[in-house]
Amino acid sequence: MEIIQILIAIFALFALSRAVLRFKDNKLTINELVFWILVWIGVIIVSFLPSITGLLSSFLGIGRGIDVMVYVSIIVLFYLIFRLYVKLEGIEKEITLVVRKLVLNPKEKKKR
């Protein structure tokens, strides 16, 4: 067992604990928690059994196992960026509605 495998497992367990704590604080939904649990358990499995990536790469017709990991990582990152973009757009729309409501209702403004 290499030291890097231990370090990766420790980091993944730490990140997993952060996800569980965020779920307990109601900052993550159950779907998001399941996603992060799968990601971090996958990281732990791949760190201790790197030959799995070789099996996956041969199944998908990709040259090396590390290439599969890079492709999957890029896809996951793009998906997460897309989710952040959608969430940010929603927040901007909510802010716009609140500001319009405050500007168009001066009575609400005077009560403050």
C-alpha positions in Angstrom: 0.0 0.0 0.0 1.4 3.3 -1.1 1.3 6.5 1.1 -0.6 8.3 -1.6 -3.4 5.8 -1.4 -3.7 6.4 2.4 -3.7 10.2 1.9 -6.3 10.0 -0.8 -8.5 7.8 1.4 -8.1 10.2 4.4 -9.0 13.2 2.2 -12.0 11.4 0.7 -13.2 10.5 4.2 -12.8 14.1 5.3 -14.8 15.3 2.3 -17.4 12.7 2.9 -17.8 13.9 6.5 -18.2 17.5 5.3 -21.0 16.4 3.0 -22.8 14.6 5.8 -22.5 17.6 8.0 -23.9 19.9 5.3 -26.8 17.5 4.9 -27.4 17.6 8.7 -27.4 21.5 8.5 -30.0 21.2 5.7 -27.6 22.7 3.2 -27.6 19.6 1.0 -30.6 17.7 -0.3 -30.7 13.9 0.0 -30.0 13.6 -3.8 -26.9 15.8 -3.4 -25.8 13.8 -0.4 -26.1 10.5 -2.3 -24.2 12.1 -5.2 -21.3 13.1 -3.0 -21.3 9.8 -1.1 -21.0 8.0 -4.4 -18.2 10.3 -5.6 -16.1 10.0 -2.5 -16.6 6.2 -2.1 -15.6 5.9 -5.8 -12.4 7.9 -5.1 -11.6 5.6 -2.2 -12.2 2.4 -4.2 -10.2 3.7 -7.2 -7.3 4.7 -4.8 -7.1 1.2 -3.4 -8.0 -0.7 -6.5 -6.5 1.3 -9.4 -6.9 -1.7 -11.8 -10.6 -1.0 -11.9 -9.9 2.0 -14.1 -8.1 -0.3 -16.5 -11.1 -2.6 -16.7 -13.3 0.3 -17.3 -11.1 1.7 -20.0 -10.9 -1.5 -21.9 -14.7 -1.8 -21.6 -15.2 1.7 -23.0 -12.4 1.3 -25.6 -10.2 4.0 -24.1 -6.4 3.5 -24.0 -5.5 3.9 -20.3 -7.3 3.9 -17.0 -6.1 7.4 -16.2 -7.7 8.6 -19.4 -11.0 7.3 -18.2 -10.6 9.1 -14.9 -9.7 12.4 -16.7 -12.7 12.1 -19.0 -15.1 11.3 -16.2 -13.7 14.1 -14.1 -14.1 16.7 -16.8 -17.7 15.5 -17.4 -18.6 15.8 -13.7 -16.9 19.2 -13.5 -19.0 20.5 -16.5 -22.1 19.1 -14.9 -21.4 20.8 -11.6 -20.6 24.1 -13.3 -23.9 23.8 -15.2 -25.7 23.3 -11.9 -24.0 26.3 -10.4 -24.9 28.4 -13.4 -28.6 27.4 -13.2 -28.6 28.1 -9.4 -26.9 31.5 -9.9 -29.5 32.5 -12.6 -32.3 31.6 -10.2 -30.8 33.7 -7.5 -30.4 36.7 -9.9 -34.0 36.4 -10.9 -35.1 36.3 -7.3 -33.0 39.4 -6.4 -34.5 41.2 -9.4 -38.1 40.4 -8.3 -37.3 41.6 -4.7 -35.7 44.8 -5.9 -38.7 45.5 -8.3 -41.1 44.9 -5.5 -39.3 47.2 -3.1 -39.1 50.0 -5.7 -42.7 49.7 -6.9 -44.2 49.5 -3.4 -43.1 52.7 -1.6 -45.4 51.9 1.3 -43.3 48.8 2.1 -40.2 51.1 2.1 -41.7 53.6 4.6 -42.6 50.8 7.1 -38.9 50.0 7.5 
